[in-house]
């Protein structure tokens, strides 16, 4: 069962327990939720590390400046990139 589904079921169990006034059901839901969250932590840590690795090489792209205008994320790199015409491309450096 996926972590998301496990968390959802645990929360549902908690809510139903609260609606019925069944304290045992509430506690079981809380313990299932804690267990599901503790199992999810390692995969979340790996995802954070992967995002950091991607961010290191992500100097490409367009960002908006203070005036809301599109600007290259890395201006120096954008000025140095060579452009080779590949037929139907707009004007640029000819091969």
LINLINMO-V962091 format. One record per residue. SS is DSSP state (helix for helix, strand for strand, loop for the rest). NEAR is the number of other ideal C-beta (glycine too) atoms within 12 Angstrom. Layout:
# LINLINMO-V962091
ss=SS near=NEAR
ss=SS near=NEAR
This chain:
# LINLINMO-V962091
ss=loop near=13
ss=loop near=12
ss=helix near=22
ss=helix near=16
ss=helix near=14
ss=helix near=23
ss=helix near=24
ss=helix near=18
ss=helix near=21
ss=helix near=31
ss=helix near=23
ss=helix near=20
ss=helix near=26
ss=helix near=27
ss=helix near=18
ss=helix near=18
ss=helix near=23
ss=helix near=18
ss=helix near=13
ss=helix near=14
ss=loop near=10
ss=loop near=16
ss=helix near=13
ss=helix near=16
ss=helix near=21
ss=helix near=23
ss=helix near=17
ss=helix near=21
ss=helix near=29
ss=helix near=22
ss=helix near=19
ss=helix near=27
ss=helix near=26
ss=helix near=19
ss=helix near=19
ss=helix near=26
ss=helix near=20
ss=helix near=17
ss=helix near=19
ss=helix near=21
ss=helix near=15
ss=helix near=13
ss=helix near=17
ss=helix near=16
ss=helix near=12
ss=helix near=13
ss=helix near=15
ss=helix near=14
ss=helix near=14
ss=helix near=14
ss=helix near=14
ss=helix near=13
ss=helix near=12
ss=helix near=14
ss=helix near=14
ss=helix near=10
ss=loop near=14
ss=loop near=14
ss=loop near=18
ss=loop near=15
ss=loop near=17
ss=strand near=14
ss=strand near=17
ss=strand near=12
ss=loop near=12
ss=loop near=7
ss=loop near=7
ss=loop near=8
ss=loop near=10
ss=strand near=12
ss=strand near=16
ss=strand near=19
ss=loop near=18
ss=loop near=17
ss=helix near=16
ss=helix near=10
ss=helix near=15
ss=helix near=18
ss=helix near=11
ss=helix near=11
ss=loop near=15
ss=loop near=12
ss=loop near=15
ss=strand near=12
ss=loop near=13
ss=loop near=11
ss=loop near=9
ss=loop near=7
ss=loop near=12
ss=loop near=9
ss=loop near=9
ss=loop near=14
ss=strand near=12
ss=loop near=11
ss=loop near=10
